[in-house]
Amino acid sequence: MERIVVVGAGQAAGWAVSTLRQEGFTGEIHVVSDENQIFYERPPLSKQVLSKEATYDSLNLFSPEQIDAFSIHLHKPDRATQIDRVSQQVTLESGKVLAYDKLLIATGSRARVPANTWKDIPNVVTLRDVQDCERLAKRLDTAQSVAIVGGGWIGLEIAATARKQGKTVDVFEYAERLCAR
Ligand SMILES: Cc1cc2nc3c(=O)[nH]c(=O)nc-3n(C[C@H](O)[C@H](O)[C@H](O)COP(=O)(O)OP(=O)(O)OC[C@H]3O[C@@H](n4cnc5c(N)ncnc54)[C@H](O)[C@@H]3O)c2cc1C
């Protein structure tokens, strides 16, 4: 039986799995996710979810029944750490090794921090996933002032939410203007 391994379980992975089944792929689909919540959209994290107008469940692309119907083998939370293209195998952090006929890498992107040492500072947070959002929302509950590094859409959306909550906000941006990219 043909086997497709999908690394990552974000929006791209979710729609790829759905399309594969819709178009009649009957082989095995293995999905590797380093997050617990799978197949969800991130845009509301910096908008309605951060401002508590929407729940984390509302982010889900599919109902549990739809996910059941995809009939996937889910490896979570686990992380793909190595790909061997010659033997067509993916190694996971847990030690599992998954052979594949086709491999889809849908690992998205990650938040950049100005220096690695920033990761160890307790009141520095990034916003990329559900866990980050929970951490940031909790911090915002008690913060009086917020410094935002990055004046792109996500930074400004967080700024707007923080301002609505009455916080003082400073935005730091190294480009000449906001949202330049
Ligand atoms: C806060 C926020 C707001 C946004 N707002 C907008 C918006 O308003 N409009 C818009 O168009 N876009 C927006 N985006 C961007 C949009 O969410 C992304 O373009 C989209 O999520 C990309 O989907 P993806 O499936 O490629 O990657 P992702 O959604 O990032 O999913 C990748 C998944 O792979 C996992 N992963 C990574 N490496 C591994 C590994 N080695 N093993 C296992 N799993 C792994 C990641 O943890 C993640 O769960 C926003 C993003 C964020 C974070």
The ligand as an SDF file (V2000), in Angstrom:
LIG
                    3D

 53 58  0  0  0  0  0  0  0  0999 V2000
   -0.3650   35.1340   14.7180 C   0  0  0  0  0  0  0  0  0  0  0  0
   -0.4720   34.9200   13.2420 C   0  0  0  0  0  0  0  0  0  0  0  0
   -1.3520   35.6780   12.4790 C   0  0  0  0  0  0  0  0  0  0  0  0
   -1.4420   35.5030   11.1070 C   0  0  0  0  0  0  0  0  0  0  0  0
   -2.3350   36.2460   10.3880 N   0  0  0  0  0  0  0  0  0  0  0  0
   -2.4470   36.0610    9.0690 C   0  0  0  0  0  0  0  0  0  0  0  0
   -3.4020   36.7890    8.2920 C   0  0  0  0  0  0  0  0  0  0  0  0
   -4.1130   37.6380    8.8200 O   0  0  0  0  0  0  0  0  0  0  0  0
   -3.4760   36.5410    6.9630 N   0  0  0  0  0  0  0  0  0  0  0  0
   -2.6890   35.6020    6.3440 C   0  0  0  0  0  0  0  0  0  0  0  0
   -2.7880   35.4000    5.1330 O   0  0  0  0  0  0  0  0  0  0  0  0
   -1.7600   34.8890    7.0640 N   0  0  0  0  0  0  0  0  0  0  0  0
   -1.6220   35.0940    8.3830 C   0  0  0  0  0  0  0  0  0  0  0  0
   -0.7140   34.3810    9.0990 N   0  0  0  0  0  0  0  0  0  0  0  0
    0.1460   33.4350    8.3790 C   0  0  0  0  0  0  0  0  0  0  0  0
   -0.5270   32.0780    8.2200 C   0  0  0  0  0  0  0  0  0  0  0  0
   -1.0300   31.6380    9.4520 O   0  0  0  0  0  0  0  0  0  0  0  0
    0.5150   31.1140    7.6750 C   0  0  0  0  0  0  0  0  0  0  0  0
    0.8260   31.5340    6.3720 O   0  0  0  0  0  0  0  0  0  0  0  0
    0.0100   29.6840    7.6950 C   0  0  0  0  0  0  0  0  0  0  0  0
   -0.1510   29.2420    9.0170 O   0  0  0  0  0  0  0  0  0  0  0  0
    0.9880   28.7840    6.9620 C   0  0  0  0  0  0  0  0  0  0  0  0
    0.4770   27.4740    7.0380 O   0  0  0  0  0  0  0  0  0  0  0  0
    1.4280   26.2260    6.9840 P   0  0  0  0  0  0  0  0  0  0  0  0
    0.5500   25.0330    7.0940 O   0  0  0  0  0  0  0  0  0  0  0  0
    2.3510   26.3500    5.8280 O   0  0  0  0  0  0  0  0  0  0  0  0
    2.3600   26.3450    8.2760 O   0  0  0  0  0  0  0  0  0  0  0  0
    1.9780   26.3740    9.8170 P   0  0  0  0  0  0  0  0  0  0  0  0
    0.5690   26.8150   10.0090 O   0  0  0  0  0  0  0  0  0  0  0  0
    3.0690   27.1300   10.4840 O   0  0  0  0  0  0  0  0  0  0  0  0
    2.0590   24.8450   10.2520 O   0  0  0  0  0  0  0  0  0  0  0  0
    3.2850   24.1240   10.2990 C   0  0  0  0  0  0  0  0  0  0  0  0
    3.2060   23.1280   11.4340 C   0  0  0  0  0  0  0  0  0  0  0  0
    4.3320   22.2590   11.3440 O   0  0  0  0  0  0  0  0  0  0  0  0
    4.8630   22.0640   12.6610 C   0  0  0  0  0  0  0  0  0  0  0  0
    6.2620   21.6400   12.5330 N   0  0  0  0  0  0  0  0  0  0  0  0
    7.3370   22.4070   12.2030 C   0  0  0  0  0  0  0  0  0  0  0  0
    8.4550   21.6420   12.1520 N   0  0  0  0  0  0  0  0  0  0  0  0
    8.0580   20.3670   12.4640 C   0  0  0  0  0  0  0  0  0  0  0  0
    8.7610   19.1240   12.5670 C   0  0  0  0  0  0  0  0  0  0  0  0
   10.0720   19.0360   12.3180 N   0  0  0  0  0  0  0  0  0  0  0  0
    8.0570   18.0140   12.9310 N   0  0  0  0  0  0  0  0  0  0  0  0
    6.7160   18.0810   13.1590 C   0  0  0  0  0  0  0  0  0  0  0  0
    6.0020   19.2370   13.0670 N   0  0  0  0  0  0  0  0  0  0  0  0
    6.6760   20.3550   12.7140 C   0  0  0  0  0  0  0  0  0  0  0  0
    4.6790   23.4390   13.2990 C   0  0  0  0  0  0  0  0  0  0  0  0
    4.7790   23.3890   14.7140 O   0  0  0  0  0  0  0  0  0  0  0  0
    3.2640   23.7530   12.8290 C   0  0  0  0  0  0  0  0  0  0  0  0
    2.3130   23.1470   13.6700 O   0  0  0  0  0  0  0  0  0  0  0  0
   -0.5990   34.5430   10.4700 C   0  0  0  0  0  0  0  0  0  0  0  0
    0.3030   33.7780   11.2360 C   0  0  0  0  0  0  0  0  0  0  0  0
    0.3770   33.9570   12.6010 C   0  0  0  0  0  0  0  0  0  0  0  0
    1.3490   33.1470   13.4180 C   0  0  0  0  0  0  0  0  0  0  0  0
  1  2  1  0
  2  3  1  0
  2 52  2  0
  3  4  2  0
  4  5  1  0
  4 50  1  0
  5  6  2  0
  6  7  1  0
  6 13  1  0
  7  8  2  0
  7  9  1  0
  9 10  1  0
 10 11  2  0
 10 12  1  0
 12 13  2  0
 13 14  1  0
 14 15  1  0
 14 50  1  0
 15 16  1  0
 16 17  1  0
 16 18  1  0
 18 19  1  0
 18 20  1  0
 20 21  1  0
 20 22  1  0
 22 23  1  0
 23 24  1  0
 24 25  2  0
 24 26  1  0
 24 27  1  0
 27 28  1  0
 28 29  2  0
 28 30  1  0
 28 31  1  0
 31 32  1  0
 32 33  1  0
 33 34  1  0
 33 48  1  0
 34 35  1  0
 35 36  1  0
 35 46  1  0
 36 37  1  0
 36 45  1  0
 37 38  2  0
 38 39  1  0
 39 40  1  0
 39 45  2  0
 40 41  1  0
 40 42  2  0
 42 43  1  0
 43 44  2  0
 44 45  1  0
 46 47  1  0
 46 48  1  0
 48 49  1  0
 50 51  2  0
 51 52  1  0
 52 53  1  0
M  END
$$$$
